[in-house]
Amino acid sequence: MHRARTGAVVGAACLLALAVLPADPQRPAPAATPAASRIRWGPCPGQPVPDGMRCGSLAVPLDHADPAKGTIDLALASIPASGPRAQRLGSLLLNFGGPGAPGVEGLAADAKAFADLGERYDLVSFDPRGVGRSAPVTCGGSMAPDPGAARGDAAAQLAALRAVVERCERASGRVLPYIGTVHVSRDMDLIRRALGEAKLNYLGFSYGTRLGAVYAAQYPHRVGRMVLDGVDTLVETLTEQALVSAEGQQRALENFLAWCTRRAEGCVYGTNTRAAKERADSLVAYLDVHPLVDADGAVFTGQHAVTAIAAALYSRTSWPALADALARVERHDDPTGLLRLATPAEGVPADLEAEPDPDPAPVPMDNAEAAMAAVNCADDPDRGSDKAAPAVVERRIAGLRDRFRQASRIFGPRQLGTVLACYGRPAGTDFLRKIDHPGAPRMLLIGTRGDPATPYRWTEETAQRLGSAVVLDYKGDGHTAYTASACVRAYADAFLVDGELASGTRSCPGVE
């Protein structure tokens, strides 16, 4: 998958009753210039990989502003270019999204999608710091607060959230204060140097576009050919981002329901789109009060259904499966289809090695969730303070809860949880907000009109802030477009391979 599912699931019952208040922004300290390090290449542990793929590690400073604090190891993977040596263009660094998505695993799973680029480039990806095998952060198994706190007063609920942060700090150790996009972009420049590249050629998806934009702002003269697909915002607060995501997911759901009600095979919700929306809302509300329980005692709630629906909306190719899954749960109280959408099976492509090397250090189960919260909070200066009186916070959250519910009865509460996960954490950086025409060379930004996670207007806004971007307008659905549209892929590959990039906004039609 190239997409990051925006919105970590964080103790839903407690989180719906809390609030955030602005915190003072902090600028990151200037980075020192560390000594060059080499990538140590070898076999890939713990997973099947495509033929020829190798894995490695690169030591980078824990604190780029103070290298004396020691180093951490970043996990990398590379697939050598398959074409003639004389035609090779060096390395192309990929980031598949997140925050919280491991790049090594992503490259192993999706190598075929980039086979054309892989003829000319060595395909390289990495686990950003705090993610996967790169000093992974964890909250000791879960970010959920004490369930009893949800029944307490505001002070008890706020204390429960602060306790979660303290648990994350204890479990993650020394790396947690140095998580965030500014730190990762500095790591990317060390990866560039270690690969022997004068400039960074880069393809980033979803959160990977935030990384690319921050890299371009920090190192404008080291940017090579850069393509950003599913473009993130640089200026909106985490609260506004979460609201926009809830609205985007709601629009995507309504697009799906309009398709479903016109479906030749029929739709469980009939032929009226408005009635279908009301019935989908009712399903989630009903399951939250009357969850399904299987023979083994496993519980399936409305929030589990929300997770599955959100996952399916990321790609139009999942719409038929979502329609069938909703029919099964509505007609037979059978959530099997939705469970498959929420947690797709990890199939192993036939061309991957059957016997991976033993896994010496399994990644914590909660790493993706913990890393997403850590990065999003570190990137946002306008976040929760634990100094305000509980009554003030409680009133503020009541207003936020109403706003999120107005954005989407289904997705609003879940997105509010991503905001509340930052309560009690240190103030974030304001670096992203201040990016303004950094002087990087021209790059390609791809936006999708029906994107449920990163709305098209973010593409235009980020292009304006970078000041050197050509926008490609994909008039389709789903999150990111490179693998969904041959037209989009042709534009991106022409730029990455041949340096062809026309001026002005270009467009590609959607898929019906």
C-alpha positions as CSV (number, residue, x, y, z in Angstrom):
1,M,0.0,0.0,0.0
2,H,1.2,3.5,-0.8
3,R,-1.1,5.2,1.5
4,A,-1.1,6.1,5.1
5,R,-4.3,5.8,6.9
6,T,-4.6,9.2,8.6
7,G,-6.0,8.9,12.0
8,A,-4.6,6.6,14.7
9,V,-7.2,4.7,16.7
10,V,-6.7,6.0,20.3
11,G,-8.8,4.9,23.2
12,A,-12.1,6.0,21.6
13,A,-14.4,6.1,24.6
14,C,-12.2,8.3,26.7
15,L,-10.9,10.4,23.8
16,L,-14.4,11.6,22.8
17,A,-14.7,13.6,26.0
18,L,-11.5,15.6,26.0
19,A,-9.9,18.7,24.4
20,V,-6.7,20.4,23.2
21,L,-5.5,23.9,23.7
22,P,-2.8,25.8,21.8
23,A,0.9,25.3,22.8
24,D,3.8,27.6,22.1
25,P,5.6,26.6,18.9
26,Q,9.3,25.8,18.9
27,R,11.7,26.0,16.1
28,P,14.1,23.0,15.6
29,A,17.7,23.6,16.5
30,P,20.0,24.0,13.6
31,A,21.6,20.8,12.4
32,A,25.2,20.1,12.8
33,T,27.0,18.4,9.9
34,P,27.8,14.8,10.9
35,A,30.6,12.7,9.5
36,A,29.7,10.6,6.5
37,S,28.6,7.0,7.3
38,R,28.3,3.9,5.1
39,I,25.4,1.7,4.6
40,R,26.0,-1.8,5.9
41,W,24.2,-4.1,3.3
42,G,23.2,-7.7,3.9
43,P,20.3,-10.2,3.8
44,C,16.8,-9.0,4.7
45,P,15.6,-10.4,8.1
46,G,12.2,-11.6,9.0
47,Q,10.3,-11.3,5.7
48,P,10.2,-12.6,2.2
49,V,11.6,-10.2,-0.4
50,P,11.9,-9.9,-4.2
51,D,14.8,-11.5,-5.9
52,G,17.9,-9.3,-5.7
53,M,16.6,-7.1,-2.8
54,R,19.1,-6.5,-0.1
55,C,18.7,-4.8,3.3
56,G,21.0,-2.6,5.2
57,S,21.5,-0.1,8.1
58,L,22.9,3.4,8.3
59,A,24.0,5.0,11.5
60,V,22.6,8.6,11.9
61,P,22.8,11.0,14.8
62,L,20.1,10.7,17.4
63,D,20.1,14.5,17.6
64,H,21.3,16.2,14.4
65,A,22.0,19.4,16.4
66,D,24.2,17.5,18.9
67,P,25.8,14.4,17.3
68,A,27.7,13.8,20.6
69,K,24.4,12.2,22.0
70,G,25.1,9.1,19.9
71,T,23.5,7.4,17.0
72,I,20.6,5.2,16.0
73,D,20.5,2.8,13.1
74,L,18.1,3.3,10.2
75,A,16.8,0.2,8.3
76,L,17.1,0.4,4.5
77,A,16.3,-1.8,1.5
78,S,17.5,-1.6,-2.1
79,I,16.6,-3.4,-5.4
80,P,19.3,-2.8,-8.0
81,A,18.3,-1.4,-11.4
82,S,17.4,-4.1,-13.9
83,G,18.4,-2.3,-17.1
84,P,21.7,-1.9,-18.9
85,R,24.3,-0.4,-16.6
86,A,25.0,2.4,-19.1
87,Q,21.4,3.6,-18.8
88,R,21.1,3.7,-15.1
89,L,20.3,6.9,-13.3
90,G,21.4,6.2,-9.8
91,S,19.1,5.8,-6.8
92,L,15.4,6.7,-6.4
93,L,14.3,7.0,-2.8
94,L,10.7,6.0,-2.1
95,N,8.4,6.7,0.9
96,F,5.1,4.9,0.9
97,G,3.3,7.0,3.5
98,G,2.5,7.0,7.1
99,P,3.6,8.3,9.4
100,G,4.2,4.9,10.8
101,A,4.5,2.9,7.6
102,P,7.8,0.9,7.2
103,G,9.5,1.5,3.9
104,V,11.5,-1.7,3.8
105,E,8.3,-3.8,4.1
106,G,6.6,-1.5,1.6
107,L,9.3,-2.0,-1.1
108,A,9.2,-5.7,-0.6
109,A,5.5,-5.8,-1.1
110,D,5.1,-3.3,-3.9
111,A,8.3,-3.7,-6.0
112,K,6.3,-4.7,-9.1
113,A,4.4,-1.5,-9.1
114,F,7.7,0.4,-9.8
115,A,9.2,-2.1,-12.2
116,D,9.4,0.5,-15.0
117,L,11.3,2.9,-12.8
118,G,13.4,0.0,-11.5
119,E,14.9,-0.5,-15.0
120,R,16.7,2.8,-14.7
121,Y,17.0,3.4,-11.0
122,D,18.1,1.4,-8.0
123,L,14.9,1.5,-5.9
124,V,15.6,2.4,-2.3
125,S,13.4,2.8,0.7
126,F,13.8,3.0,4.5
127,D,12.0,2.8,7.8
128,P,11.9,6.4,9.1
129,R,13.3,6.8,12.6
130,G,10.9,5.5,15.2
131,V,9.3,3.2,12.6
132,G,9.7,-0.5,11.8
133,R,13.3,-1.5,12.4
134,S,14.6,2.0,12.8
135,A,14.7,2.5,16.6
136,P,10.9,1.7,16.8
137,V,8.8,3.7,19.3
138,T,6.1,1.9,21.3
139,C,3.6,2.6,24.1
140,G,4.1,-0.8,25.7
141,G,1.4,-2.5,23.7
142,S,-1.4,0.0,23.4
143,M,-2.2,3.7,23.3
144,A,-5.6,3.2,24.9
145,P,-6.2,5.0,28.2
146,D,-7.5,3.2,31.3
147,P,-11.2,2.3,30.3
148,G,-12.4,3.4,33.7
149,A,-11.2,7.0,33.0
150,A,-14.0,7.5,30.5
151,R,-16.5,7.3,33.3
152,G,-14.7,9.8,35.5
153,D,-14.7,13.6,35.5
154,A,-12.6,15.7,33.1
155,A,-9.6,15.8,35.5
156,A,-9.5,12.0,35.6
157,Q,-9.9,11.7,31.8
158,L,-7.1,14.2,31.2
159,A,-4.9,12.4,33.7
160,A,-5.5,9.2,31.9
161,L,-4.3,10.7,28.6
162,R,-1.2,12.0,30.3
163,A,-0.5,8.6,31.7
164,V,-0.6,7.2,28.1
165,V,2.1,9.7,27.1
166,E,4.2,8.8,30.1
167,R,3.9,5.1,29.2
168,C,5.0,5.9,25.6
169,E,8.0,7.8,26.9
170,R,9.1,5.0,29.2
171,A,8.6,2.3,26.6
172,S,10.2,4.2,23.7
173,G,13.3,5.4,25.5
174,R,15.7,8.0,24.2
175,V,14.5,8.2,20.6
176,L,11.0,9.6,21.3
177,P,12.1,13.3,21.7
178,Y,13.8,13.1,18.3
179,I,10.8,11.9,16.3
180,G,9.3,14.1,13.6
181,T,9.5,15.0,9.9
182,V,12.3,17.6,10.4
183,H,14.5,14.9,11.9
184,V,13.6,12.4,9.2
185,S,14.3,14.8,6.4
186,R,17.8,15.3,7.8
187,D,18.2,11.5,7.9
188,M,17.2,11.5,4.2
189,D,20.1,13.8,3.3
190,L,22.5,11.4,5.1
191,I,21.0,8.5,3.1
192,R,21.6,10.5,-0.1
193,R,25.2,11.0,0.8
194,A,25.7,7.4,1.8
195,L,24.2,6.3,-1.6
196,G,26.8,8.5,-3.3
197,E,24.2,10.8,-4.9
198,A,24.9,14.5,-5.6
199,K,21.1,15.1,-5.5
200,L,18.1,13.3,-4.1
201,N,15.7,11.8,-6.6
202,Y,12.5,11.0,-4.7
203,L,9.0,9.6,-5.0
204,G,6.8,10.1,-2.0
205,F,3.2,9.1,-1.3
206,S,0.8,10.7,1.3
207,Y,2.9,11.4,4.4
208,G,5.9,10.9,2.1
209,T,4.9,14.2,0.4
210,R,5.3,16.0,3.7
211,L,8.8,14.5,4.0
212,G,9.6,15.6,0.4
213,A,8.4,19.2,1.0
214,V,10.4,19.5,4.2
215,Y,13.5,18.1,2.5
216,A,13.1,20.6,-0.3
217,A,12.8,23.4,2.3
218,Q,15.9,22.3,4.2
219,Y,18.1,21.3,1.2
220,P,16.7,23.1,-1.8
221,H,20.0,22.8,-3.8
222,R,20.2,19.0,-3.2
223,V,16.8,18.2,-4.7
224,G,16.9,16.2,-8.0
225,R,13.8,14.9,-9.6
226,M,11.0,14.9,-7.0
227,V,7.4,13.6,-7.4
228,L,4.8,13.9,-4.5
229,D,1.5,12.0,-4.8
230,G,-1.4,12.5,-2.4
231,V,-0.1,15.8,-1.2
232,D,-0.2,16.7,2.5
233,T,-0.7,20.1,4.0
234,L,2.1,22.3,5.4
235,V,0.0,24.9,7.1
236,E,-3.1,23.5,8.8
237,T,-3.2,22.5,12.4
238,L,-3.6,18.9,13.4
239,T,-7.1,19.7,14.5
240,E,-7.9,21.2,11.1
241,Q,-6.2,18.3,9.3
242,A,-8.3,15.8,11.2
243,L,-11.5,17.7,10.4
244,V,-10.6,17.8,6.7
245,S,-9.8,14.1,6.8
246,A,-13.2,13.4,8.3
247,E,-14.9,15.5,5.7
248,G,-12.9,13.8,2.9
249,Q,-13.7,10.4,4.2
250,Q,-17.4,11.4,4.3
251,R,-17.3,12.6,0.7
252,A,-15.6,9.4,-0.4
253,L,-18.2,7.3,1.4
254,E,-21.0,9.3,-0.3
255,N,-19.3,8.7,-3.7
256,F,-19.1,5.0,-2.9
257,L,-22.8,4.9,-1.9
258,A,-23.8,6.8,-5.1
259,W,-21.9,4.1,-7.0
260,C,-23.4,1.3,-4.9
261,T,-27.0,2.4,-5.4
262,R,-26.4,2.4,-9.2
263,R,-24.7,-1.0,-9.1
264,A,-26.0,-3.6,-11.5
265,E,-25.8,-6.3,-8.9
266,G,-27.8,-4.2,-6.5
267,C,-26.9,-2.5,-3.2
268,V,-28.0,-3.6,0.2
269,Y,-29.0,0.0,0.9
270,G,-31.3,0.2,-2.1
271,T,-31.3,2.8,-4.9
272,N,-31.6,6.1,-3.0
273,T,-28.2,7.6,-2.1
274,R,-29.6,9.8,0.8
275,A,-31.3,6.8,2.3
276,A,-28.2,4.7,1.9
277,K,-26.1,7.3,3.8
278,E,-28.6,7.3,6.7
279,R,-28.6,3.5,6.8
280,A,-24.8,3.4,6.8
281,D,-24.8,5.9,9.7
282,S,-27.3,3.7,11.5
283,L,-25.2,0.6,11.1
284,V,-22.2,2.1,12.9
285,A,-24.4,3.5,15.7
286,Y,-26.2,0.2,16.2
287,L,-23.0,-1.8,16.3
288,D,-21.5,0.5,18.9
289,V,-24.5,-0.2,21.2
290,H,-25.1,-3.9,20.1
291,P,-21.7,-5.3,18.9
292,L,-21.5,-8.6,17.2
293,V,-19.9,-11.4,19.1
294,D,-18.6,-14.6,17.4
295,A,-18.3,-18.1,18.9
296,D,-14.8,-17.3,20.2
297,G,-16.0,-14.2,22.1
298,A,-14.4,-11.7,19.7
299,V,-16.3,-8.4,19.5
300,F,-17.1,-6.4,16.4
301,T,-18.2,-2.8,17.1
302,G,-19.3,0.1,15.1
303,Q,-15.7,1.5,15.4
304,H,-14.4,-1.7,13.9
305,A,-16.8,-1.1,11.0
306,V,-15.5,2.4,10.6
307,T,-11.9,1.2,10.4
308,A,-12.9,-1.3,7.6
309,I,-14.9,1.2,5.6
310,A,-12.2,3.9,5.8
311,A,-9.6,1.3,4.6
312,A,-11.8,0.3,1.6
313,L,-12.3,3.9,0.6
314,Y,-8.6,4.4,0.0
315,S,-8.9,2.6,-3.4
316,R,-11.8,2.4,-5.8
317,T,-10.8,-1.2,-6.6
318,S,-12.0,-2.1,-3.1
319,W,-15.5,-0.7,-3.6
320,P,-17.1,-4.0,-4.8
321,A,-15.7,-5.8,-1.8
322,L,-17.0,-3.1,0.5
323,A,-20.5,-3.4,-1.0
324,D,-20.5,-7.1,-0.5
325,A,-19.1,-6.8,3.0
326,L,-21.8,-4.4,4.0
327,A,-24.5,-6.7,2.6
328,R,-23.2,-9.6,4.6
329,V,-23.2,-7.7,7.9
330,E,-26.6,-6.1,7.2
331,R,-28.4,-9.3,6.1
332,H,-26.6,-12.0,8.1
333,D,-24.8,-10.2,11.0
334,D,-21.6,-11.5,9.4
335,P,-18.6,-9.1,9.7
336,T,-16.2,-11.4,8.0
337,G,-15.9,-9.2,4.9
338,L,-15.4,-6.0,6.8
339,L,-12.7,-7.7,9.0
340,R,-10.9,-8.7,5.8
341,L,-11.0,-5.1,4.6
342,A,-9.7,-3.8,7.9
343,T,-6.9,-6.3,8.1
344,P,-6.1,-7.6,4.6
345,A,-4.2,-10.8,4.4
346,E,-0.5,-10.5,4.0
347,G,-0.2,-12.5,0.8
348,V,3.3,-13.4,-0.4
349,P,3.9,-12.8,-4.2
350,A,5.1,-15.8,-6.0
351,D,8.4,-14.2,-7.0
352,L,9.4,-13.6,-3.4
353,E,11.9,-15.8,-1.6
354,A,10.1,-18.5,0.4
355,E,12.6,-18.6,3.3
356,P,13.4,-15.2,4.8
357,D,16.3,-14.9,7.2
358,P,15.3,-15.3,10.8
359,D,13.9,-12.1,12.5
360,P,16.3,-11.1,15.3
361,A,14.1,-8.3,16.7
362,P,10.4,-8.3,16.0
363,V,8.8,-4.8,15.7
364,P,6.4,-3.9,18.5
365,M,2.8,-4.6,17.7
366,D,1.7,-1.0,18.4
367,N,4.6,0.6,16.5
368,A,2.6,2.0,13.6
369,E,0.0,3.6,15.9
370,A,2.6,4.9,18.3
371,A,4.8,6.3,15.5
372,M,1.9,8.0,13.8
373,A,0.9,9.8,17.0
374,A,4.5,10.8,17.7
375,V,5.2,12.3,14.3
376,N,1.9,14.1,13.9
377,C,2.2,15.6,17.3
378,A,5.9,16.6,16.8
379,D,4.9,18.3,13.5
380,D,2.2,20.5,15.0
381,P,2.8,23.5,17.4
382,D,-0.9,24.2,18.1
383,R,-1.6,21.4,20.4
384,G,-2.8,20.3,23.9
385,S,-1.5,21.9,27.1
386,D,-2.0,20.0,30.3
387,K,-1.8,23.2,32.3
388,A,-5.4,24.4,31.6
389,A,-8.2,23.8,34.1
390,P,-10.1,20.6,33.4
391,A,-13.4,22.6,33.2
392,V,-11.9,24.8,30.5
393,V,-10.7,21.8,28.6
394,E,-14.0,20.0,28.9
395,R,-15.9,23.0,27.4
396,R,-13.4,23.2,24.6
397,I,-13.7,19.5,23.8
398,A,-17.5,19.7,23.7
399,G,-17.2,22.2,20.9
400,L,-14.7,20.1,19.1
401,R,-16.8,17.0,19.5
402,D,-19.7,18.8,17.8
403,R,-17.5,20.1,15.0
404,F,-16.2,16.6,14.3
405,R,-19.6,15.1,14.4
406,Q,-20.9,17.7,11.9
407,A,-18.0,16.9,9.6
408,S,-19.0,13.2,9.7
409,R,-21.1,11.2,12.1
410,I,-19.2,8.1,11.0
411,F,-15.6,9.3,10.8
412,G,-15.6,12.4,13.0
413,P,-15.2,10.7,16.4
414,R,-12.3,8.5,15.0
415,Q,-10.5,11.6,13.6
416,L,-10.9,13.5,16.9
417,G,-8.9,10.7,18.5
418,T,-5.9,11.6,16.4
419,V,-6.0,15.1,17.9
420,L,-6.4,14.0,21.5
421,A,-3.5,11.6,21.2
422,C,-1.2,14.7,21.4
423,Y,-2.5,15.9,24.8
424,G,0.3,16.2,27.3
425,R,3.1,15.9,24.7
426,P,5.8,18.6,24.3
427,A,5.1,21.4,21.9
428,G,5.8,20.6,18.3
429,T,7.8,22.4,15.7
430,D,6.6,25.4,13.6
431,F,9.1,24.7,10.8
432,L,6.5,23.3,8.4
433,R,4.3,26.4,8.7
434,K,7.2,28.7,7.7
435,I,8.1,27.0,4.4
436,D,7.7,29.6,1.7
437,H,9.4,29.4,-1.7
438,P,12.6,27.7,-0.5
439,G,14.2,27.8,-4.0
440,A,14.1,24.1,-4.9
441,P,14.0,23.1,-8.6
442,R,10.7,22.3,-10.3
443,M,8.9,19.2,-9.0
444,L,5.7,17.3,-9.8
445,L,2.8,17.3,-7.3
446,I,-0.1,14.9,-7.9
447,G,-3.6,15.5,-6.4
448,T,-6.7,13.4,-6.6
449,R,-10.1,15.0,-6.7
450,G,-11.9,12.2,-4.7
451,D,-9.1,11.7,-2.2
452,P,-10.5,10.7,1.2
453,A,-7.3,11.6,3.1
454,T,-5.5,14.4,1.4
455,P,-7.9,16.8,-0.4
456,Y,-7.0,18.2,-3.7
457,R,-6.8,21.7,-2.4
458,W,-3.8,20.7,-0.3
459,T,-2.0,19.9,-3.5
460,E,-2.6,23.4,-4.8
461,E,-1.7,25.0,-1.4
462,T,1.5,23.1,-1.0
463,A,2.5,23.8,-4.6
464,Q,2.1,27.5,-3.9
465,R,4.2,27.3,-0.7
466,L,7.0,25.5,-2.5
467,G,6.8,27.9,-5.4
468,S,8.4,25.5,-7.9
469,A,5.8,22.8,-8.5
470,V,3.8,21.6,-11.4
471,V,0.4,20.2,-10.4
472,L,-1.1,17.1,-12.0
473,D,-4.9,17.0,-11.4
474,Y,-6.2,13.4,-11.3
475,K,-10.0,13.5,-11.6
476,G,-10.5,10.2,-9.9
477,D,-11.2,8.6,-6.5
478,G,-9.0,7.0,-3.9
479,H,-5.8,8.0,-2.0
480,T,-2.8,8.6,-4.3
481,A,-2.9,8.0,-8.0
482,Y,0.4,6.6,-9.3
483,T,-0.8,2.9,-9.3
484,A,-4.4,3.8,-10.1
485,S,-3.9,5.7,-13.3
486,A,-1.8,4.9,-16.4
487,C,-2.0,8.6,-17.3
488,V,-0.6,9.7,-13.9
489,R,2.1,7.1,-14.1
490,A,3.1,8.2,-17.5
491,Y,3.6,11.8,-16.4
492,A,5.5,10.8,-13.3
493,D,7.8,8.4,-15.1
494,A,8.5,10.8,-17.9
495,F,9.8,13.3,-15.3
496,L,11.7,10.9,-13.1
497,V,13.3,9.0,-16.1
498,D,13.6,11.7,-18.8
499,G,13.3,14.9,-16.9
500,E,10.2,15.9,-18.9
501,L,8.0,18.3,-17.0
502,A,5.6,20.7,-18.7
503,S,4.7,24.0,-17.2
504,G,1.2,24.7,-15.7
505,T,-1.4,22.4,-14.4
506,R,-2.0,19.1,-16.2
507,S,-4.9,16.7,-15.7
508,C,-5.7,13.0,-16.0
509,P,-9.2,11.5,-16.3
510,G,-10.7,9.4,-13.5
511,V,-11.6,5.7,-13.9
512,E,-15.3,4.8,-14.2
